[in-house]
Every structure is written in structure tokens, then in C-alpha cells.
Amino acid sequence: MSITQQYLLDIYRAQRLGEPAPPAPGAHDWQVVREWGDHRQFRAVIAGRPAHGRIRRTLGRWLHLRPRSTC
């Protein structure tokens, strides 16, 4: 059964039971992505690592470690 078929079945059941219709598939995807990012930041703080800018800081260190050419 596809997601669309399951959604239509859920809507039908909700209407028959007089309940509100469920949200459409994918309606809360961005909220889940934001919450996942918040959870990663929380885990970083608990582990004693900086919560923001870790990738940029690491890339900056790599760029400063490379020898510069004198051309």
C-alpha cells in the first residue's frame, strides 16, 4: 500500500468516526529536520563539544595548516 492510499484510508476512517482528518504526508518534514538539528546541538553540548560552527572551524584549521605558496 502506498503512502497516498494509506492517507486516503485514514481520511475515510476519520470521517466515518467523526474525528479530525490526519495531516497530509510530508506536512511536518521541516519540523522534524529542525528538531533533529536541535537534538544534535543538545548532544554536542552534553558531550562538551561546541554546538555551533564545528564544520566551519574544522575547515578553517585545515586551510591554515596547509603551506602557502610564495608565487
N, CA, C and O atoms as a printed pandas DataFrame, in Angstrom:
     atom_number atom_name residue_name chain_id  residue_number  x_coord  y_coord  z_coord
0              1         N          MET        A               1    0.856   -1.171    0.000
1              2        CA          MET        A               1    0.000    0.000    0.000
2              3         C          MET        A               1    0.902    1.233    0.000
3              4         O          MET        A               1    1.857    1.313    0.772
4              5         N          SER        A               2    0.597    2.173   -0.853
5              6        CA          SER        A               2    1.409    3.386   -0.935
6              7         C          SER        A               2    1.014    4.373    0.175
7              8         O          SER        A               2    0.010    4.199    0.865
8              9         N          ILE        A               3    1.820    5.383    0.313
9             10        CA          ILE        A               3    1.550    6.414    1.329
10            11         C          ILE        A               3    0.237    7.124    1.028
11            12         O          ILE        A               3   -0.546    7.415    1.932
12            13         N          THR        A               4    0.007    7.397   -0.245
13            14        CA          THR        A               4   -1.227    8.087   -0.636
14            15         C          THR        A               4   -2.457    7.237   -0.337
15            16         O          THR        A               4   -3.461    7.753    0.154
16            17         N          GLN        A               5   -2.390    5.948   -0.626
17            18        CA          GLN        A               5   -3.514    5.064   -0.339
18            19         C          GLN        A               5   -3.774    4.977    1.168
19            20         O          GLN        A               5   -4.924    4.985    1.605
20            21         N          GLN        A               6   -2.701    4.895    1.954
21            22        CA          GLN        A               6   -2.872    4.848    3.408
22            23         C          GLN        A               6   -3.495    6.140    3.918
23            24         O          GLN        A               6   -4.355    6.116    4.799
24            25         N          TYR        A               7   -3.057    7.274    3.358
25            26        CA          TYR        A               7   -3.602    8.565    3.767
26            27         C          TYR        A               7   -5.091    8.651    3.446
27            28         O          TYR        A               7   -5.885    9.106    4.269
28            29         N          LEU        A               8   -5.464    8.211    2.247
29            30        CA          LEU        A               8   -6.880    8.244    1.880
30            31         C          LEU        A               8   -7.708    7.328    2.786
31            32         O          LEU        A               8   -8.829    7.673    3.159
32            33         N          LEU        A               9   -7.167    6.183    3.132
33            34        CA          LEU        A               9   -7.858    5.280    4.052
34            35         C          LEU        A               9   -8.012    5.918    5.434
35            36         O          LEU        A               9   -9.062    5.792    6.065
36            37         N          ASP        A              10   -6.971    6.598    5.900
37            38        CA          ASP        A              10   -7.042    7.284    7.195
38            39         C          ASP        A              10   -8.077    8.401    7.187
39            40         O          ASP        A              10   -8.797    8.592    8.168
40            41         N          ILE        A              11   -8.153    9.138    6.085
41            42        CA          ILE        A              11   -9.163   10.199    5.966
42            43         C          ILE        A              11  -10.559    9.589    6.007
43            44         O          ILE        A              11  -11.442   10.103    6.693
44            45         N          TYR        A              12  -10.760    8.502    5.280
45            46        CA          TYR        A              12  -12.061    7.833    5.260
46            47         C          TYR        A              12  -12.458    7.380    6.665
47            48         O          TYR        A              12  -13.590    7.601    7.096
48            49         N          ARG        A              13  -11.528    6.748    7.373
49            50        CA          ARG        A              13  -11.820    6.290    8.738
50            51         C          ARG        A              13  -12.142    7.460    9.664
51            52         O          ARG        A              13  -13.060    7.383   10.480
52            53         N          ALA        A              14  -11.375    8.545    9.530
53            54        CA          ALA        A              14  -11.621    9.711   10.378
54            55         C          ALA        A              14  -13.004   10.294   10.116
55            56         O          ALA        A              14  -13.705   10.678   11.053
56            57         N          GLN        A              15  -13.396   10.361    8.860
57            58        CA          GLN        A              15  -14.722   10.889    8.539
58            59         C          GLN        A              15  -15.822    9.993    9.093
59            60         O          GLN        A              15  -16.829   10.488    9.601
60            61         N          ARG        A              16  -15.638    8.689    9.000
61            62        CA          ARG        A              16  -16.642    7.741    9.495
62            63         C          ARG        A              16  -16.793    7.815   11.011
63            64         O          ARG        A              16  -17.885    7.635   11.550
64            65         N          LEU        A              17  -15.660    8.088   11.700
65            66        CA          LEU        A              17  -15.686    8.145   13.165
66            67         C          LEU        A              17  -15.929    9.553   13.701
67            68         O          LEU        A              17  -16.036    9.744   14.912
68            69         N          GLY        A              18  -16.017   10.533   12.812
69            70        CA          GLY        A              18  -16.258   11.906   13.242
70            71         C          GLY        A              18  -15.034   12.558   13.870
71            72         O          GLY        A              18  -15.171   13.477   14.677
72            73         N          GLU        A              19  -13.853   12.100   13.516
73            74        CA          GLU        A              19  -12.607   12.653   14.045
74            75         C          GLU        A              19  -12.002   13.616   13.027
75            76         O          GLU        A              19  -12.364   13.580   11.851
76            77         N          PRO        A              20  -11.083   14.478   13.469
77            78        CA          PRO        A              20  -10.415   15.372   12.513
78            79         C          PRO        A              20   -9.503   14.566   11.587
79            80         O          PRO        A              20   -8.973   13.521   11.962
80            81         N          ALA        A              21   -9.339   15.076   10.383
81            82        CA          ALA        A              21   -8.503   14.391    9.390
82            83         C          ALA        A              21   -7.033   14.470    9.805
83            84         O          ALA        A              21   -6.607   15.477   10.370
84            85         N          PRO        A              22   -6.264   13.434    9.534
85            86        CA          PRO        A              22   -4.836   13.461    9.854
86            87         C          PRO        A              22   -4.093   14.407    8.917
87            88         O          PRO        A              22   -4.591   14.709    7.832
88            89         N          PRO        A              23   -2.912   14.880    9.311
89            90        CA          PRO        A              23   -2.151   15.768    8.418
90            91         C          PRO        A              23   -1.661   15.000    7.191
91            92         O          PRO        A              23   -1.430   13.791    7.238
92            93         N          ALA        A              24   -1.516   15.726    6.116
93            94        CA          ALA        A              24   -1.049   15.109    4.870
94            95         C          ALA        A              24    0.388   14.616    5.031
95            96         O          ALA        A              24    1.152   15.178    5.816
96            97         N          PRO        A              25    0.759   13.568    4.293
97            98        CA          PRO        A              25    2.139   13.088    4.365
98            99         C          PRO        A              25    3.119   14.178    3.943
99           100         O          PRO        A              25    2.913   14.853    2.935
100          101         N          GLY        A              26    4.170   14.340    4.712
101          102        CA          GLY        A              26    5.180   15.353    4.402
102          103         C          GLY        A              26    4.869   16.725    4.946
103          104         O          GLY        A              26    5.643   17.656    4.728
104          105         N          ALA        A              27    3.755   16.884    5.653
105          106        CA          ALA        A              27    3.365   18.206    6.148
106          107         C          ALA        A              27    4.301   18.704    7.240
107          108         O          ALA        A              27    4.451   19.913    7.416
108          109         N          HIS        A              28    4.924   17.808    7.965
109          110        CA          HIS        A              28    5.774   18.207    9.093
110          111         C          HIS        A              28    7.236   17.830    8.888
111          112         O          HIS        A              28    7.984   17.714    9.859
112          113         N          ASP        A              29    7.653   17.637    7.642
113          114        CA          ASP        A              29    9.030   17.210    7.380
114          115         C          ASP        A              29   10.053   18.228    7.864
115          116         O          ASP        A              29   11.049   17.846    8.479
116          117         N          TRP        A              30    9.833   19.512    7.603
117          118        CA          TRP        A              30   10.802   20.528    8.008
118          119         C          TRP        A              30   10.877   20.649    9.521
119          120         O          TRP        A              30   11.948   20.918   10.065
120          121         N          GLN        A              31    9.778   20.460   10.197
121          122        CA          GLN        A              31    9.797   20.495   11.659
122          123         C          GLN        A              31   10.657   19.360   12.193
123          124         O          GLN        A              31   11.407   19.551   13.151
124          125         N          VAL        A              32   10.560   18.195   11.594
125          126        CA          VAL        A              32   11.383   17.061   12.018
126          127         C          VAL        A              32   12.854   17.350   11.778
127          128         O          VAL        A              32   13.689   17.020   12.621
128          129         N          VAL        A              33   13.192   17.961   10.647
129          130        CA          VAL        A              33   14.587   18.291   10.349
130          131         C          VAL        A              33   15.124   19.294   11.370
131          132         O          VAL        A              33   16.251   19.154   11.845
132          133         N          ARG        A              34   14.325   20.302   11.706
133          134        CA          ARG        A              34   14.761   21.287   12.712
134          135         C          ARG        A              34   14.958   20.630   14.070
135          136         O          ARG        A              34   15.941   20.907   14.758
136          137         N          GLU        A              35   14.036   19.767   14.458
137          138        CA          GLU        A              35   14.165   19.096   15.754
138          139         C          GLU        A              35   15.383   18.177   15.779
139          140         O          GLU        A              35   16.031   18.047   16.817
140          141         N          TRP        A              36   15.703   17.539   14.658
141          142        CA          TRP        A              36   16.887   16.693   14.585
142          143         C          TRP        A              36   18.145   17.530   14.782
143          144         O          TRP        A              36   19.067   17.107   15.480
144          145         N          GLY        A              37   18.192   18.729   14.164
145          146        CA          GLY        A              37   19.330   19.633   14.360
146          147         C          GLY        A              37   19.441   20.086   15.804
147          148         O          GLY        A              37   20.542   20.146   16.351
148          149         N          ASP        A              38   18.318   20.404   16.426
149          150        CA          ASP        A              38   18.328   20.796   17.840
150          151         C          ASP        A              38   18.845   19.657   18.713
151          152         O          ASP        A              38   19.590   19.887   19.666
152          153         N          HIS        A              39   18.451   18.441   18.387
153          154        CA          HIS        A              39   18.904   17.288   19.161
154          155         C          HIS        A              39   20.412   17.087   19.012
155          156         O          HIS        A              39   21.093   16.759   19.984
156          157         N          ARG        A              40   20.937   17.282   17.800
157          158        CA          ARG        A              40   22.389   17.154   17.587
158          159         C          ARG        A              40   23.135   18.214   18.387
159          160         O          ARG        A              40   24.172   17.918   18.980
160          161         N          GLN        A              41   22.624   19.450   18.414
161          162        CA          GLN        A              41   23.272   20.508   19.190
162          163         C          GLN        A              41   23.234   20.168   20.677
163          164         O          GLN        A              41   24.224   20.373   21.380
164          165         N          PHE        A              42   22.133   19.664   21.153
165          166        CA          PHE        A              42   21.997   19.278   22.551
166          167         C          PHE        A              42   23.021   18.195   22.902
167          168         O          PHE        A              42   23.690   18.283   23.932
168          169         N          ARG        A              43   23.141   17.169   22.041
169          170        CA          ARG        A              43   24.101   16.094   22.299
170          171         C          ARG        A              43   25.541   16.612   22.293
171          172         O          ARG        A              43   26.380   16.130   23.055
172          173         N          ALA        A              44   25.825   17.599   21.429
173          174        CA          ALA        A              44   27.167   18.177   21.389
174          175         C          ALA        A              44   27.474   18.903   22.695
175          176         O          ALA        A              44   28.578   18.782   23.226
176          177         N          VAL        A              45   26.515   19.649   23.209
177          178        CA          VAL        A              45   26.721   20.379   24.463
178          179         C          VAL        A              45   26.920   19.406   25.624
179          180         O          VAL        A              45   27.798   19.609   26.463
180          181         N          ILE        A              46   26.113   18.360   25.674
181          182        CA          ILE        A              46   26.237   17.363   26.734
182          183         C          ILE        A              46   27.606   16.682   26.677
183          184         O          ILE        A              46   28.181   16.364   27.717
184          185         N          ALA        A              47   28.131   16.456   25.466
185          186        CA          ALA        A              47   29.425   15.797   25.302
186          187         C          ALA        A              47   30.593   16.754   25.499
187          188         O          ALA        A              47   31.746   16.324   25.464
188          189         N          GLY        A              48   30.322   18.047   25.706
189          190        CA          GLY        A              48   31.378   19.018   25.954
190          191         C          GLY        A              48   32.004   19.577   24.688
191          192         O          GLY        A              48   33.105   20.127   24.737
192          193         N          ARG        A              49   31.327   19.447   23.559
193          194        CA          ARG        A              49   31.833   19.994   22.299
194          195         C          ARG        A              49   31.062   21.265   21.977
195          196         O          ARG        A              49   29.942   21.447   22.455
196          197         N          PRO        A              50   31.652   22.154   21.164
197          198        CA          PRO        A              50   30.909   23.355   20.778
198          199         C          PRO        A              50   29.701   22.978   19.926
199          200         O          PRO        A              50   29.779   22.075   19.093
200          201         N          ALA        A              51   28.605   23.662   20.136
201          202        CA          ALA        A              51   27.361   23.315   19.452
202          203         C          ALA        A              51   27.226   23.988   18.095
203          204         O          ALA        A              51   26.499   23.490   17.236
204          205         N          HIS        A              52   27.908   25.106   17.882
205          206        CA          HIS        A              52   27.756   25.846   16.629
206          207         C          HIS        A              52   29.097   26.003   15.944
207          208         O          HIS        A              52   30.124   26.168   16.602
208          209         N          GLY        A              53   29.087   25.954   14.638
209          210        CA          GLY        A              53   30.263   26.272   13.846
210          211         C          GLY        A              53   31.349   25.228   13.843
211          212         O          GLY        A              53   32.501   25.548   13.551
212          213         N          ARG        A              54   31.026   23.991   14.158
213          214        CA          ARG        A              54   32.068   22.965   14.219
214          215         C          ARG        A              54   32.658   22.685   12.850
215          216         O          ARG        A              54   33.871   22.516   12.726
216          217         N          ILE        A              55   31.834   22.634   11.829
217          218        CA          ILE        A              55   32.334   22.331   10.484
218          219         C          ILE        A              55   33.195   23.472    9.970
219          220         O          ILE        A              55   34.281   23.246    9.438
220          221         N          ARG        A              56   32.712   24.693   10.130
221          222        CA          ARG        A              56   33.476   25.850    9.654
222          223         C          ARG        A              56   34.801   25.979   10.392
223          224         O          ARG        A              56   35.811   26.324    9.778
224          225         N          ARG        A              57   34.821   25.714   11.680
225          226        CA          ARG        A              57   36.052   25.802   12.462
226          227         C          ARG        A              57   37.057   24.735   12.002
227          228         O          ARG        A              57   38.253   25.008   11.893
228          229         N          THR        A              58   36.568   23.532   11.737
229          230        CA          THR        A              58   37.446   22.459   11.274
230          231         C          THR        A              58   38.018   22.782    9.902
231          232         O          THR        A              58   39.212   22.590    9.672
232          233         N          LEU        A              59   37.191   23.266    8.994
233          234        CA          LEU        A              59   37.688   23.638    7.672
234          235         C          LEU        A              59   38.694   24.776    7.767
235          236         O          LEU        A              59   39.674   24.796    7.022
236          237         N          GLY        A              60   38.471   25.707    8.657
237          238        CA          GLY        A              60   39.413   26.801    8.858
238          239         C          GLY        A              60   40.760   26.310    9.343
239          240         O          GLY        A              60   41.799   26.807    8.908
240          241         N          ARG        A              61   40.752   25.325   10.253
241          242        CA          ARG        A              61   42.024   24.760   10.730
242          243         C          ARG        A              61   42.759   24.067    9.595
243          244         O          ARG        A              61   43.976   24.200    9.465
244          245         N          TRP        A              62   42.019   23.324    8.770
245          246        CA          TRP        A              62   42.662   22.626    7.655
246          247         C          TRP        A              62   43.290   23.615    6.672
247          248         O          TRP        A              62   44.382   23.376    6.157
248          249         N          LEU        A              63   42.609   24.706    6.418
249          250        CA          LEU        A              63   43.131   25.687    5.475
250          251         C          LEU        A              63   44.376   26.385    6.030
251          252         O          LEU        A              63   45.280   26.725    5.266
252          253         N          HIS        A              64   44.435   26.598    7.325
253          254        CA          HIS        A              64   45.586   27.282    7.915
254          255         C          HIS        A              64   46.778   26.357    8.088
255          256         O          HIS        A              64   47.897   26.844    8.244
256          257         N          LEU        A              65   46.590   25.068    8.068
257          258        CA          LEU        A              65   47.699   24.126    8.217
258          259         C          LEU        A              65   48.453   23.899    6.909
259          260         O          LEU        A              65   49.605   23.467    6.932
260          261         N          ARG        A              66   47.833   24.179    5.792
261          262        CA          ARG        A              66   48.478   23.948    4.514
262          263         C          ARG        A              66   49.559   24.991    4.273
263          264         O          ARG        A              66   49.363   26.173    4.555
264          265         N          PRO        A              67   50.702   24.550    3.748
265          266        CA          PRO        A              67   51.750   25.547    3.435
266          267         C          PRO        A              67   51.312   26.440    2.285
267          268         O          PRO        A              67   50.698   25.984    1.320
268          269         N          ARG        A              68   51.633   27.692    2.405
269          270        CA          ARG        A              68   51.227   28.636    1.375
270          271         C          ARG        A              68   52.359   28.805    0.355
271          272         O          ARG        A              68   53.535   28.845    0.716
272          273         N          SER        A              69   51.991   28.901   -0.888
273          274        CA          SER        A              69   53.000   29.078   -1.930
274          275         C          SER        A              69   53.414   30.548   -1.993
275          276         O          SER        A              69   52.624   31.433   -1.666
276          277         N          THR        A              70   54.631   30.800   -2.407
277          278        CA          THR        A              70   55.160   32.173   -2.483
278          279         C          THR        A              70   55.285   32.614   -3.924
279          280         O          THR        A              70   56.284   33.230   -4.292
280          281         N          CYS        A              71   54.304   32.316   -4.742
281          282        CA          CYS        A              71   54.347   32.696   -6.154
282          283         C          CYS        A              71   54.012   34.151   -6.344
283          284         O          CYS        A              71   54.001   34.640   -7.473
